[in-house]
Amino acid sequence: MPSNRNLHKLLRVIFPEVLMEYFEISGWHDDSVKIEVWLDEKHYMERSDYKSGTVISHGFTDEKVIQDFPLRGKPVYLHVRRRRWYDKATGETFSYTYDDLTTEGTKLTPEFVAFLKEED
C-alpha cells in the first residue's frame, strides 16, 4: 500500500499541480465505464482575510461536475466544490477566484479554468 507521500506524488503526475495546490481529493470511484474524483477546495484563506480575523469558512458551493482529460481510455469526471467564506464585518459571502492557472505545463480544461475564475 503506498504511503500518503507517494500517493500525493502520483496525484501530482495525474492532476495538474495547480489543482493539487488548491484542492484535496475527498473521494473517488473507478469502474469499467468512467473515473470520478471528488475535490473540495482546501481550507486556506488569503493572508489579508486571515489577518482581519473576521473571515470564517462558511461551507461549500454546490458541486459542479467537470469532464477532465481521459485516463486509460475512460472519461474522467471531477466533482468540484469551492469553499465559501463569510466576512462577519461586512456580511459578505464569497469564494476565491484563481488567476494563476496558466502556469507553464498546466493542463486544465477550459471549462475547469472558467469555473475556478468565476465569482460566487
PDB file as gemmi writes it, atoms N, CA and C in Angstrom:
CRYST1    1.000    1.000    1.000  90.00  90.00  90.00 P 1                      
ATOM      1  N   MET A   1       0.848  -1.183   0.000  1.00  0.00           N  
ATOM      2  CA  MET A   1       0.000   0.000   0.000  1.00  0.00           C  
ATOM      3  C   MET A   1       0.893   1.246   0.000  1.00  0.00           C  
ATOM      4  N   PRO A   2       0.642   2.201  -0.917  1.00  0.00           N  
ATOM      5  CA  PRO A   2       1.507   3.378  -0.994  1.00  0.00           C  
ATOM      6  C   PRO A   2       1.294   4.305   0.204  1.00  0.00           C  
ATOM      7  N   SER A   3       2.373   4.990   0.592  1.00  0.00           N  
ATOM      8  CA  SER A   3       2.260   5.964   1.677  1.00  0.00           C  
ATOM      9  C   SER A   3       1.517   7.191   1.155  1.00  0.00           C  
ATOM     10  N   ASN A   4       1.052   8.027   2.074  1.00  0.00           N  
ATOM     11  CA  ASN A   4       0.373   9.259   1.669  1.00  0.00           C  
ATOM     12  C   ASN A   4       1.285  10.132   0.810  1.00  0.00           C  
ATOM     13  N   ARG A   5       2.572  10.136   1.142  1.00  0.00           N  
ATOM     14  CA  ARG A   5       3.524  10.941   0.379  1.00  0.00           C  
ATOM     15  C   ARG A   5       3.635  10.434  -1.065  1.00  0.00           C  
ATOM     16  N   ASN A   6       3.724   9.118  -1.233  1.00  0.00           N  
ATOM     17  CA  ASN A   6       3.807   8.548  -2.584  1.00  0.00           C  
ATOM     18  C   ASN A   6       2.506   8.746  -3.341  1.00  0.00           C  
ATOM     19  N   LEU A   7       1.376   8.618  -2.649  1.00  0.00           N  
ATOM     20  CA  LEU A   7       0.087   8.845  -3.288  1.00  0.00           C  
ATOM     21  C   LEU A   7      -0.010  10.296  -3.767  1.00  0.00           C  
ATOM     22  N   HIS A   8       0.445  11.225  -2.945  1.00  0.00           N  
ATOM     23  CA  HIS A   8       0.426  12.641  -3.317  1.00  0.00           C  
ATOM     24  C   HIS A   8       1.295  12.883  -4.549  1.00  0.00           C  
ATOM     25  N   LYS A   9       2.450  12.238  -4.619  1.00  0.00           N  
ATOM     26  CA  LYS A   9       3.325  12.362  -5.791  1.00  0.00           C  
ATOM     27  C   LYS A   9       2.630  11.829  -7.039  1.00  0.00           C  
ATOM     28  N   LEU A  10       1.965  10.689  -6.902  1.00  0.00           N  
ATOM     29  CA  LEU A  10       1.244  10.102  -8.033  1.00  0.00           C  
ATOM     30  C   LEU A  10       0.137  11.037  -8.506  1.00  0.00           C  
ATOM     31  N   LEU A  11      -0.612  11.594  -7.572  1.00  0.00           N  
ATOM     32  CA  LEU A  11      -1.696  12.502  -7.941  1.00  0.00           C  
ATOM     33  C   LEU A  11      -1.169  13.750  -8.640  1.00  0.00           C  
ATOM     34  N   ARG A  12       0.012  14.211  -8.269  1.00  0.00           N  
ATOM     35  CA  ARG A  12       0.612  15.369  -8.938  1.00  0.00           C  
ATOM     36  C   ARG A  12       0.996  15.043 -10.384  1.00  0.00           C  
ATOM     37  N   VAL A  13       1.246  13.777 -10.671  1.00  0.00           N  
ATOM     38  CA  VAL A  13       1.532  13.359 -12.043  1.00  0.00           C  
ATOM     39  C   VAL A  13       0.229  13.296 -12.837  1.00  0.00           C  
ATOM     40  N   ILE A  14      -0.817  12.798 -12.209  1.00  0.00           N  
ATOM     41  CA  ILE A  14      -2.101  12.636 -12.894  1.00  0.00           C  
ATOM     42  C   ILE A  14      -2.825  13.970 -13.051  1.00  0.00           C  
ATOM     43  N   PHE A  15      -2.867  14.750 -11.978  1.00  0.00           N  
ATOM     44  CA  PHE A  15      -3.583  16.025 -11.992  1.00  0.00           C  
ATOM     45  C   PHE A  15      -2.582  17.180 -12.023  1.00  0.00           C  
ATOM     46  N   PRO A  16      -2.961  18.290 -12.645  1.00  0.00           N  
ATOM     47  CA  PRO A  16      -2.065  19.443 -12.678  1.00  0.00           C  
ATOM     48  C   PRO A  16      -1.720  19.916 -11.267  1.00  0.00           C  
ATOM     49  N   GLU A  17      -0.492  20.394 -11.110  1.00  0.00           N  
ATOM     50  CA  GLU A  17      -0.017  20.846  -9.801  1.00  0.00           C  
ATOM     51  C   GLU A  17      -0.918  21.923  -9.210  1.00  0.00           C  
ATOM     52  N   VAL A  18      -1.398  22.824 -10.057  1.00  0.00           N  
ATOM     53  CA  VAL A  18      -2.240  23.911  -9.568  1.00  0.00           C  
ATOM     54  C   VAL A  18      -3.526  23.357  -8.950  1.00  0.00           C  
ATOM     55  N   LEU A  19      -4.039  22.286  -9.495  1.00  0.00           N  
ATOM     56  CA  LEU A  19      -5.245  21.663  -8.942  1.00  0.00           C  
ATOM     57  C   LEU A  19      -4.953  21.072  -7.571  1.00  0.00           C  
ATOM     58  N   MET A  20      -3.824  20.386  -7.446  1.00  0.00           N  
ATOM     59  CA  MET A  20      -3.458  19.766  -6.173  1.00  0.00           C  
ATOM     60  C   MET A  20      -3.088  20.824  -5.125  1.00  0.00           C  
ATOM     61  N   GLU A  21      -2.682  21.992  -5.590  1.00  0.00           N  
ATOM     62  CA  GLU A  21      -2.326  23.066  -4.664  1.00  0.00           C  
ATOM     63  C   GLU A  21      -3.562  23.619  -3.960  1.00  0.00           C  
ATOM     64  N   TYR A  22      -4.672  23.759  -4.676  1.00  0.00           N  
ATOM     65  CA  TYR A  22      -5.855  24.411  -4.136  1.00  0.00           C  
ATOM     66  C   TYR A  22      -6.949  23.444  -3.660  1.00  0.00           C  
ATOM     67  N   PHE A  23      -6.893  22.182  -4.095  1.00  0.00           N  
ATOM     68  CA  PHE A  23      -7.967  21.244  -3.778  1.00  0.00           C  
ATOM     69  C   PHE A  23      -7.424  19.959  -3.180  1.00  0.00           C  
ATOM     70  N   GLU A  24      -8.276  19.293  -2.400  1.00  0.00           N  
ATOM     71  CA  GLU A  24      -7.914  17.986  -1.883  1.00  0.00           C  
ATOM     72  C   GLU A  24      -8.959  16.982  -2.344  1.00  0.00           C  
ATOM     73  N   ILE A  25      -8.527  15.765  -2.544  1.00  0.00           N  
ATOM     74  CA  ILE A  25      -9.422  14.713  -3.003  1.00  0.00           C  
ATOM     75  C   ILE A  25     -10.205  14.197  -1.809  1.00  0.00           C  
ATOM     76  N   SER A  26     -11.522  14.283  -1.902  1.00  0.00           N  
ATOM     77  CA  SER A  26     -12.372  13.818  -0.809  1.00  0.00           C  
ATOM     78  C   SER A  26     -12.986  12.460  -1.117  1.00  0.00           C  
ATOM     79  N   GLY A  27     -12.828  11.987  -2.352  1.00  0.00           N  
ATOM     80  CA  GLY A  27     -13.323  10.666  -2.717  1.00  0.00           C  
ATOM     81  C   GLY A  27     -13.055  10.379  -4.184  1.00  0.00           C  
ATOM     82  N   TRP A  28     -13.194   9.113  -4.549  1.00  0.00           N  
ATOM     83  CA  TRP A  28     -13.029   8.735  -5.954  1.00  0.00           C  
ATOM     84  C   TRP A  28     -13.743   7.401  -6.192  1.00  0.00           C  
ATOM     85  N   HIS A  29     -14.074   7.177  -7.457  1.00  0.00           N  
ATOM     86  CA  HIS A  29     -14.723   5.930  -7.860  1.00  0.00           C  
ATOM     87  C   HIS A  29     -14.238   5.595  -9.262  1.00  0.00           C  
ATOM     88  N   ASP A  30     -13.881   4.349  -9.460  1.00  0.00           N  
ATOM     89  CA  ASP A  30     -13.384   3.880 -10.755  1.00  0.00           C  
ATOM     90  C   ASP A  30     -14.153   2.620 -11.103  1.00  0.00           C  
ATOM     91  N   ASP A  31     -14.762   2.621 -12.276  1.00  0.00           N  
ATOM     92  CA  ASP A  31     -15.400   1.393 -12.740  1.00  0.00           C  
ATOM     93  C   ASP A  31     -15.022   1.176 -14.204  1.00  0.00           C  
ATOM     94  N   SER A  32     -15.663   0.248 -14.865  1.00  0.00           N  
ATOM     95  CA  SER A  32     -15.276  -0.090 -16.235  1.00  0.00           C  
ATOM     96  C   SER A  32     -15.656   0.990 -17.248  1.00  0.00           C  
ATOM     97  N   VAL A  33     -16.497   1.932 -16.839  1.00  0.00           N  
ATOM     98  CA  VAL A  33     -17.004   2.940 -17.762  1.00  0.00           C  
ATOM     99  C   VAL A  33     -16.361   4.315 -17.581  1.00  0.00           C  
ATOM    100  N   LYS A  34     -16.077   4.698 -16.318  1.00  0.00           N  
ATOM    101  CA  LYS A  34     -15.593   6.049 -16.063  1.00  0.00           C  
ATOM    102  C   LYS A  34     -14.820   6.115 -14.746  1.00  0.00           C  
ATOM    103  N   ILE A  35     -14.125   7.235 -14.578  1.00  0.00           N  
ATOM    104  CA  ILE A  35     -13.427   7.537 -13.335  1.00  0.00           C  
ATOM    105  C   ILE A  35     -14.027   8.831 -12.802  1.00  0.00           C  
ATOM    106  N   GLU A  36     -14.395   8.827 -11.521  1.00  0.00           N  
ATOM    107  CA  GLU A  36     -14.935  10.018 -10.888  1.00  0.00           C  
ATOM    108  C   GLU A  36     -14.065  10.378  -9.681  1.00  0.00           C  
ATOM    109  N   VAL A  37     -13.816  11.682  -9.549  1.00  0.00           N  
ATOM    110  CA  VAL A  37     -12.999  12.172  -8.441  1.00  0.00           C  
ATOM    111  C   VAL A  37     -13.736  13.353  -7.819  1.00  0.00           C  
ATOM    112  N   TRP A  38     -13.869  13.327  -6.486  1.00  0.00           N  
ATOM    113  CA  TRP A  38     -14.499  14.414  -5.755  1.00  0.00           C  
ATOM    114  C   TRP A  38     -13.407  15.279  -5.148  1.00  0.00           C  
ATOM    115  N   LEU A  39     -13.488  16.588  -5.410  1.00  0.00           N  
ATOM    116  CA  LEU A  39     -12.479  17.536  -4.952  1.00  0.00           C  
ATOM    117  C   LEU A  39     -13.142  18.658  -4.154  1.00  0.00           C  
ATOM    118  N   ASP A  40     -12.582  18.937  -2.981  1.00  0.00           N  
ATOM    119  CA  ASP A  40     -13.038  20.056  -2.163  1.00  0.00           C  
ATOM    120  C   ASP A  40     -11.891  21.050  -2.029  1.00  0.00           C  
ATOM    121  N   GLU A  41     -12.224  22.336  -2.162  1.00  0.00           N  
ATOM    122  CA  GLU A  41     -11.202  23.356  -2.001  1.00  0.00           C  
ATOM    123  C   GLU A  41     -10.634  23.290  -0.585  1.00  0.00           C  
ATOM    124  N   LYS A  42      -9.336  23.438  -0.486  1.00  0.00           N  
ATOM    125  CA  LYS A  42      -8.667  23.380   0.809  1.00  0.00           C  
ATOM    126  C   LYS A  42      -9.091  24.555   1.692  1.00  0.00           C  
ATOM    127  N   HIS A  43      -8.864  24.423   2.963  1.00  0.00           N  
ATOM    128  CA  HIS A  43      -9.272  25.417   3.959  1.00  0.00           C  
ATOM    129  C   HIS A  43      -8.173  26.466   4.166  1.00  0.00           C  
ATOM    130  N   TYR A  44      -7.721  27.081   3.079  1.00  0.00           N  
ATOM    131  CA  TYR A  44      -6.705  28.127   3.161  1.00  0.00           C  
ATOM    132  C   TYR A  44      -7.335  29.450   2.767  1.00  0.00           C  
ATOM    133  N   MET A  45      -7.202  30.440   3.622  1.00  0.00           N  
ATOM    134  CA  MET A  45      -7.715  31.754   3.257  1.00  0.00           C  
ATOM    135  C   MET A  45      -6.551  32.681   2.921  1.00  0.00           C  
ATOM    136  N   GLU A  46      -6.863  33.713   2.150  1.00  0.00           N  
ATOM    137  CA  GLU A  46      -5.836  34.677   1.777  1.00  0.00           C  
ATOM    138  C   GLU A  46      -5.320  35.385   3.020  1.00  0.00           C  
ATOM    139  N   ARG A  47      -4.058  35.773   2.967  1.00  0.00           N  
ATOM    140  CA  ARG A  47      -3.391  36.383   4.128  1.00  0.00           C  
ATOM    141  C   ARG A  47      -4.176  37.567   4.702  1.00  0.00           C  
ATOM    142  N   SER A  48      -4.671  38.451   3.840  1.00  0.00           N  
ATOM    143  CA  SER A  48      -5.397  39.634   4.320  1.00  0.00           C  
ATOM    144  C   SER A  48      -6.675  39.238   5.059  1.00  0.00           C  
ATOM    145  N   ASP A  49      -7.357  38.201   4.583  1.00  0.00           N  
ATOM    146  CA  ASP A  49      -8.570  37.730   5.258  1.00  0.00           C  
ATOM    147  C   ASP A  49      -8.232  37.095   6.606  1.00  0.00           C  
ATOM    148  N   TYR A  50      -7.124  36.356   6.630  1.00  0.00           N  
ATOM    149  CA  TYR A  50      -6.691  35.733   7.878  1.00  0.00           C  
ATOM    150  C   TYR A  50      -6.354  36.801   8.920  1.00  0.00           C  
ATOM    151  N   LYS A  51      -5.625  37.823   8.479  1.00  0.00           N  
ATOM    152  CA  LYS A  51      -5.216  38.887   9.397  1.00  0.00           C  
ATOM    153  C   LYS A  51      -6.398  39.701   9.914  1.00  0.00           C  
ATOM    154  N   SER A  52      -7.435  39.844   9.102  1.00  0.00           N  
ATOM    155  CA  SER A  52      -8.582  40.646   9.534  1.00  0.00           C  
ATOM    156  C   SER A  52      -9.280  40.015  10.736  1.00  0.00           C  
ATOM    157  N   GLY A  53      -9.234  38.696  10.812  1.00  0.00           N  
ATOM    158  CA  GLY A  53      -9.869  37.998  11.926  1.00  0.00           C  
ATOM    159  C   GLY A  53     -11.387  37.946  11.851  1.00  0.00           C  
ATOM    160  N   THR A  54     -11.960  38.446  10.761  1.00  0.00           N  
ATOM    161  CA  THR A  54     -13.422  38.466  10.649  1.00  0.00           C  
ATOM    162  C   THR A  54     -13.950  37.464   9.622  1.00  0.00           C  
ATOM    163  N   VAL A  55     -13.054  36.798   8.897  1.00  0.00           N  
ATOM    164  CA  VAL A  55     -13.472  35.875   7.837  1.00  0.00           C  
ATOM    165  C   VAL A  55     -13.441  34.446   8.364  1.00  0.00           C  
ATOM    166  N   ILE A  56     -14.550  33.723   8.130  1.00  0.00           N  
ATOM    167  CA  ILE A  56     -14.653  32.332   8.568  1.00  0.00           C  
ATOM    168  C   ILE A  56     -15.135  31.467   7.409  1.00  0.00           C  
ATOM    169  N   SER A  57     -14.810  30.189   7.475  1.00  0.00           N  
ATOM    170  CA  SER A  57     -15.295  29.239   6.477  1.00  0.00           C  
ATOM    171  C   SER A  57     -16.808  29.116   6.633  1.00  0.00           C  
ATOM    172  N   HIS A  58     -17.495  29.035   5.504  1.00  0.00           N  
ATOM    173  CA  HIS A  58     -18.962  29.035   5.520  1.00  0.00           C  
ATOM    174  C   HIS A  58     -19.510  27.952   4.581  1.00  0.00           C  
ATOM    175  N   GLY A  59     -18.936  26.746   4.661  1.00  0.00           N  
ATOM    176  CA  GLY A  59     -19.415  25.637   3.837  1.00  0.00           C  
ATOM    177  C   GLY A  59     -18.829  25.653   2.436  1.00  0.00           C  
ATOM    178  N   PHE A  60     -19.560  25.026   1.517  1.00  0.00           N  
ATOM    179  CA  PHE A  60     -19.101  24.891   0.136  1.00  0.00           C  
ATOM    180  C   PHE A  60     -20.185  25.342  -0.830  1.00  0.00           C  
ATOM    181  N   THR A  61     -19.748  25.690  -2.031  1.00  0.00           N  
ATOM    182  CA  THR A  61     -20.691  25.963  -3.105  1.00  0.00           C  
ATOM    183  C   THR A  61     -21.306  24.631  -3.538  1.00  0.00           C  
ATOM    184  N   ASP A  62     -22.337  24.695  -4.356  1.00  0.00           N  
ATOM    185  CA  ASP A  62     -22.896  23.471  -4.920  1.00  0.00           C  
ATOM    186  C   ASP A  62     -21.824  22.797  -5.769  1.00  0.00           C  
ATOM    187  N   GLU A  63     -21.881  21.489  -5.815  1.00  0.00           N  
ATOM    188  CA  GLU A  63     -20.924  20.721  -6.606  1.00  0.00           C  
ATOM    189  C   GLU A  63     -21.121  21.001  -8.089  1.00  0.00           C  
ATOM    190  N   LYS A  64     -20.016  21.112  -8.783  1.00  0.00           N  
ATOM    191  CA  LYS A  64     -20.063  21.237 -10.245  1.00  0.00           C  
ATOM    192  C   LYS A  64     -19.292  20.058 -10.819  1.00  0.00           C  
ATOM    193  N   VAL A  65     -19.858  19.406 -11.822  1.00  0.00           N  
ATOM    194  CA  VAL A  65     -19.202  18.260 -12.447  1.00  0.00           C  
ATOM    195  C   VAL A  65     -18.556  18.734 -13.742  1.00  0.00           C  
ATOM    196  N   ILE A  66     -17.260  18.469 -13.845  1.00  0.00           N  
ATOM    197  CA  ILE A  66     -16.478  18.902 -14.996  1.00  0.00           C  
ATOM    198  C   ILE A  66     -15.792  17.687 -15.596  1.00  0.00           C  
ATOM    199  N   GLN A  67     -15.937  17.516 -16.912  1.00  0.00           N  
ATOM    200  CA  GLN A  67     -15.241  16.408 -17.562  1.00  0.00           C  
ATOM    201  C   GLN A  67     -13.806  16.823 -17.828  1.00  0.00           C  
ATOM    202  N   ASP A  68     -12.875  16.024 -17.341  1.00  0.00           N  
ATOM    203  CA  ASP A  68     -11.450  16.298 -17.479  1.00  0.00           C  
ATOM    204  C   ASP A  68     -10.887  15.415 -18.588  1.00  0.00           C  
ATOM    205  N   PHE A  69      -9.583  15.453 -18.769  1.00  0.00           N  
ATOM    206  CA  PHE A  69      -8.930  14.631 -19.774  1.00  0.00           C  
ATOM    207  C   PHE A  69      -9.075  13.152 -19.414  1.00  0.00           C  
ATOM    208  N   PRO A  70      -9.289  12.286 -20.391  1.00  0.00           N  
ATOM    209  CA  PRO A  70      -9.452  10.852 -20.104  1.00  0.00           C  
ATOM    210  C   PRO A  70      -8.174  10.219 -19.554  1.00  0.00           C  
ATOM    211  N   LEU A  71      -8.365   9.179 -18.759  1.00  0.00           N  
ATOM    212  CA  LEU A  71      -7.256   8.364 -18.246  1.00  0.00           C  
ATOM    213  C   LEU A  71      -7.530   6.923 -18.618  1.00  0.00           C  
ATOM    214  N   ARG A  72      -6.523   6.266 -19.164  1.00  0.00           N  
ATOM    215  CA  ARG A  72      -6.644   4.845 -19.537  1.00  0.00           C  
ATOM    216  C   ARG A  72      -7.882   4.581 -20.402  1.00  0.00           C  
ATOM    217  N   GLY A  73      -8.213   5.541 -21.279  1.00  0.00           N  
ATOM    218  CA  GLY A  73      -9.329   5.375 -22.196  1.00  0.00           C  
ATOM    219  C   GLY A  73     -10.694   5.592 -21.576  1.00  0.00           C  
ATOM    220  N   LYS A  74     -10.743   6.033 -20.326  1.00  0.00           N  
ATOM    221  CA  LYS A  74     -12.025   6.274 -19.655  1.00  0.00           C  
ATOM    222  C   LYS A  74     -12.208   7.769 -19.421  1.00  0.00           C  
ATOM    223  N   PRO A  75     -13.437   8.245 -19.582  1.00  0.00           N  
ATOM    224  CA  PRO A  75     -13.675   9.654 -19.258  1.00  0.00           C  
ATOM    225  C   PRO A  75     -13.480   9.875 -17.751  1.00  0.00           C  
ATOM    226  N   VAL A  76     -12.993  11.060 -17.407  1.00  0.00           N  
ATOM    227  CA  VAL A  76     -12.773  11.428 -16.008  1.00  0.00           C  
ATOM    228  C   VAL A  76     -13.705  12.583 -15.680  1.00  0.00           C  
ATOM    229  N   TYR A  77     -14.468  12.423 -14.608  1.00  0.00           N  
ATOM    230  CA  TYR A  77     -15.386  13.457 -14.156  1.00  0.00           C  
ATOM    231  C   TYR A  77     -14.937  13.952 -12.792  1.00  0.00           C  
ATOM    232  N   LEU A  78     -14.738  15.269 -12.707  1.00  0.00           N  
ATOM    233  CA  LEU A  78     -14.345  15.893 -11.457  1.00  0.00           C  
ATOM    234  C   LEU A  78     -15.574  16.530 -10.821  1.00  0.00           C  
ATOM    235  N   HIS A  79     -15.874  16.146  -9.607  1.00  0.00           N  
ATOM    236  CA  HIS A  79     -16.977  16.714  -8.829  1.00  0.00           C  
ATOM    237  C   HIS A  79     -16.330  17.729  -7.886  1.00  0.00           C  
ATOM    238  N   VAL A  80     -16.466  19.007  -8.214  1.00  0.00           N  
ATOM    239  CA  VAL A  80     -15.685  20.035  -7.536  1.00  0.00           C  
ATOM    240  C   VAL A  80     -16.588  20.949  -6.714  1.00  0.00           C  
ATOM    241  N   ARG A  81     -16.138  21.189  -5.473  1.00  0.00           N  
ATOM    242  CA  ARG A  81     -16.825  22.153  -4.602  1.00  0.00           C  
ATOM    243  C   ARG A  81     -15.816  23.200  -4.159  1.00  0.00           C  
ATOM    244  N   ARG A  82     -16.177  24.457  -4.384  1.00  0.00           N  
ATOM    245  CA  ARG A  82     -15.343  25.562  -3.914  1.00  0.00           C  
ATOM    246  C   ARG A  82     -15.796  25.949  -2.516  1.00  0.00           C  
ATOM    247  N   ARG A  83     -14.856  26.376  -1.715  1.00  0.00           N  
ATOM    248  CA  ARG A  83     -15.164  26.789  -0.352  1.00  0.00           C  
ATOM    249  C   ARG A  83     -15.822  28.167  -0.369  1.00  0.00           C  
ATOM    250  N   ARG A  84     -16.802  28.332   0.504  1.00  0.00           N  
ATOM    251  CA  ARG A  84     -17.438  29.638   0.682  1.00  0.00           C  
ATOM    252  C   ARG A  84     -16.893  30.245   1.965  1.00  0.00           C  
ATOM    253  N   TRP A  85     -16.724  31.547   1.945  1.00  0.00           N  
ATOM    254  CA  TRP A  85     -16.213  32.289   3.099  1.00  0.00           C  
ATOM    255  C   TRP A  85     -17.216  33.350   3.476  1.00  0.00           C  
ATOM    256  N   TYR A  86     -17.254  33.676   4.757  1.00  0.00           N  
ATOM    257  CA  TYR A  86     -18.170  34.699   5.261  1.00  0.00           C  
ATOM    258  C   TYR A  86     -17.362  35.715   6.054  1.00  0.00           C  
ATOM    259  N   ASP A  87     -17.531  36.988   5.708  1.00  0.00           N  
ATOM    260  CA  ASP A  87     -16.863  38.066   6.422  1.00  0.00           C  
ATOM    261  C   ASP A  87     -17.863  38.647   7.424  1.00  0.00           C  
ATOM    262  N   LYS A  88     -17.620  38.411   8.698  1.00  0.00           N  
ATOM    263  CA  LYS A  88     -18.532  38.857   9.764  1.00  0.00           C  
ATOM    264  C   LYS A  88     -18.616  40.380   9.828  1.00  0.00           C  
ATOM    265  N   ALA A  89     -17.571  41.072   9.404  1.00  0.00           N  
ATOM    266  CA  ALA A  89     -17.561  42.534   9.468  1.00  0.00           C  
ATOM    267  C   ALA A  89     -18.464  43.159   8.400  1.00  0.00           C  
ATOM    268  N   THR A  90     -18.492  42.561   7.212  1.00  0.00           N  
ATOM    269  CA  THR A  90     -19.252  43.153   6.100  1.00  0.00           C  
ATOM    270  C   THR A  90     -20.545  42.402   5.785  1.00  0.00           C  
ATOM    271  N   GLY A  91     -20.669  41.166   6.294  1.00  0.00           N  
ATOM    272  CA  GLY A  91     -21.835  40.342   5.969  1.00  0.00           C  
ATOM    273  C   GLY A  91     -21.737  39.709   4.591  1.00  0.00           C  
ATOM    274  N   GLU A  92     -20.586  39.828   3.946  1.00  0.00           N  
ATOM    275  CA  GLU A  92     -20.387  39.320   2.585  1.00  0.00           C  
ATOM    276  C   GLU A  92     -20.019  37.829   2.612  1.00  0.00           C  
ATOM    277  N   THR A  93     -20.638  37.059   1.713  1.00  0.00           N  
ATOM    278  CA  THR A  93     -20.262  35.670   1.478  1.00  0.00           C  
ATOM    279  C   THR A  93     -19.579  35.632   0.116  1.00  0.00           C  
ATOM    280  N   PHE A  94     -18.437  34.949   0.039  1.00  0.00           N  
ATOM    281  CA  PHE A  94     -17.677  34.961  -1.205  1.00  0.00           C  
ATOM    282  C   PHE A  94     -16.869  33.677  -1.344  1.00  0.00           C  
ATOM    283  N   SER A  95     -16.339  33.468  -2.542  1.00  0.00           N  
ATOM    284  CA  SER A  95     -15.390  32.397  -2.843  1.00  0.00           C  
ATOM    285  C   SER A  95     -14.205  33.042  -3.530  1.00  0.00           C  
ATOM    286  N   TYR A  96     -13.049  32.432  -3.381  1.00  0.00           N  
ATOM    287  CA  TYR A  96     -11.862  32.956  -4.047  1.00  0.00           C  
ATOM    288  C   TYR A  96     -11.875  32.579  -5.520  1.00  0.00           C  
ATOM    289  N   THR A  97     -11.232  33.420  -6.324  1.00  0.00           N  
ATOM    290  CA  THR A  97     -11.017  33.106  -7.731  1.00  0.00           C  
ATOM    291  C   THR A  97      -9.514  32.932  -7.912  1.00  0.00           C  
ATOM    292  N   TYR A  98      -9.135  32.227  -8.952  1.00  0.00           N  
ATOM    293  CA  TYR A  98      -7.731  31.939  -9.187  1.00  0.00           C  
ATOM    294  C   TYR A  98      -7.333  32.442 -10.562  1.00  0.00           C  
ATOM    295  N   ASP A  99      -6.358  33.335 -10.579  1.00  0.00           N  
ATOM    296  CA  ASP A  99      -5.895  33.901 -11.844  1.00  0.00           C  
ATOM    297  C   ASP A  99      -4.589  33.277 -12.310  1.00  0.00           C  
ATOM    298  N   ASP A 100      -3.954  32.463 -11.468  1.00  0.00           N  
ATOM    299  CA  ASP A 100      -2.639  31.905 -11.819  1.00  0.00           C  
ATOM    300  C   ASP A 100      -2.758  30.489 -12.380  1.00  0.00           C  
ATOM    301  N   LEU A 101      -3.715  30.293 -13.260  1.00  0.00           N  
ATOM    302  CA  LEU A 101      -3.977  28.948 -13.778  1.00  0.00           C  
ATOM    303  C   LEU A 101      -3.304  28.682 -15.113  1.00  0.00           C  
ATOM    304  N   THR A 102      -2.455  29.576 -15.555  1.00  0.00           N  
ATOM    305  CA  THR A 102      -1.826  29.396 -16.852  1.00  0.00           C  
ATOM    306  C   THR A 102      -0.333  29.127 -16.706  1.00  0.00           C  
ATOM    307  N   THR A 103       0.068  28.603 -15.564  1.00  0.00           N  
ATOM    308  CA  THR A 103       1.464  28.256 -15.344  1.00  0.00           C  
ATOM    309  C   THR A 103       1.921  27.310 -16.441  1.00  0.00           C  
ATOM    310  N   GLU A 104       3.148  27.493 -16.894  1.00  0.00           N  
ATOM    311  CA  GLU A 104       3.670  26.636 -17.952  1.00  0.00           C  
ATOM    312  C   GLU A 104       3.564  25.173 -17.544  1.00  0.00           C  
ATOM    313  N   GLY A 105       3.045  24.359 -18.429  1.00  0.00           N  
ATOM    314  CA  GLY A 105       2.904  22.938 -18.147  1.00  0.00           C  
ATOM    315  C   GLY A 105       1.569  22.573 -17.513  1.00  0.00           C  
ATOM    316  N   THR A 106       0.785  23.571 -17.114  1.00  0.00           N  
ATOM    317  CA  THR A 106      -0.521  23.292 -16.515  1.00  0.00           C  
ATOM    318  C   THR A 106      -1.477  22.855 -17.609  1.00  0.00           C  
ATOM    319  N   LYS A 107      -2.163  21.781 -17.354  1.00  0.00           N  
ATOM    320  CA  LYS A 107      -3.129  21.296 -18.332  1.00  0.00           C  
ATOM    321  C   LYS A 107      -4.483  21.152 -17.647  1.00  0.00           C  
ATOM    322  N   LEU A 108      -5.304  22.180 -17.804  1.00  0.00           N  
ATOM    323  CA  LEU A 108      -6.657  22.170 -17.282  1.00  0.00           C  
ATOM    324  C   LEU A 108      -7.595  22.395 -18.459  1.00  0.00           C  
ATOM    325  N   THR A 109      -8.749  21.779 -18.415  1.00  0.00           N  
ATOM    326  CA  THR A 109      -9.707  22.009 -19.481  1.00  0.00           C  
ATOM    327  C   THR A 109     -10.187  23.455 -19.388  1.00  0.00           C  
ATOM    328  N   PRO A 110     -10.567  24.058 -20.511  1.00  0.00           N  
ATOM    329  CA  PRO A 110     -11.068  25.436 -20.476  1.00  0.00           C  
ATOM    330  C   PRO A 110     -12.258  25.590 -19.523  1.00  0.00           C  
ATOM    331  N   GLU A 111     -13.122  24.570 -19.450  1.00  0.00           N  
ATOM    332  CA  GLU A 111     -14.282  24.627 -18.556  1.00  0.00           C  
ATOM    333  C   GLU A 111     -13.843  24.714 -17.096  1.00  0.00           C  
ATOM    334  N   PHE A 112     -12.797  23.969 -16.748  1.00  0.00           N  
ATOM    335  CA  PHE A 112     -12.319  23.970 -15.373  1.00  0.00           C  
ATOM    336  C   PHE A 112     -11.673  25.311 -15.027  1.00  0.00           C  
ATOM    337  N   VAL A 113     -10.908  25.869 -15.940  1.00  0.00           N  
ATOM    338  CA  VAL A 113     -10.296  27.181 -15.721  1.00  0.00           C  
ATOM    339  C   VAL A 113     -11.381  28.229 -15.523  1.00  0.00           C  
ATOM    340  N   ALA A 114     -12.413  28.214 -16.359  1.00  0.00           N  
ATOM    341  CA  ALA A 114     -13.513  29.180 -16.226  1.00  0.00           C  
ATOM    342  C   ALA A 114     -14.207  29.023 -14.877  1.00  0.00           C  
ATOM    343  N   PHE A 115     -14.394  27.791 -14.430  1.00  0.00           N  
ATOM    344  CA  PHE A 115     -15.029  27.537 -13.146  1.00  0.00           C  
ATOM    345  C   PHE A 115     -14.207  28.130 -12.005  1.00  0.00           C  
ATOM    346  N   LEU A 116     -12.905  27.986 -12.048  1.00  0.00           N  
ATOM    347  CA  LEU A 116     -12.057  28.484 -10.970  1.00  0.00           C  
ATOM    348  C   LEU A 116     -11.926  30.012 -10.986  1.00  0.00           C  
ATOM    349  N   LYS A 117     -12.188  30.622 -12.121  1.00  0.00           N  
ATOM    350  CA  LYS A 117     -12.078  32.074 -12.213  1.00  0.00           C  
ATOM    351  C   LYS A 117     -13.407  32.778 -11.952  1.00  0.00           C  
ATOM    352  N   GLU A 118     -14.515  32.038 -11.948  1.00  0.00           N  
ATOM    353  CA  GLU A 118     -15.814  32.684 -11.763  1.00  0.00           C  
ATOM    354  C   GLU A 118     -16.002  33.108 -10.312  1.00  0.00           C  
ATOM    355  N   GLU A 119     -16.756  34.174 -10.149  1.00  0.00           N  
ATOM    356  CA  GLU A 119     -17.030  34.665  -8.799  1.00  0.00           C  
ATOM    357  C   GLU A 119     -18.310  34.023  -8.316  1.00  0.00           C  
ATOM    358  N   ASP A 120     -18.409  33.898  -6.994  1.00  0.00           N  
ATOM    359  CA  ASP A 120     -19.578  33.273  -6.370  1.00  0.00           C  
ATOM    360  C   ASP A 120     -20.776  34.170  -6.431  1.00  0.00           C  
TER     361      ASP A 120                                                      
END                                                                             
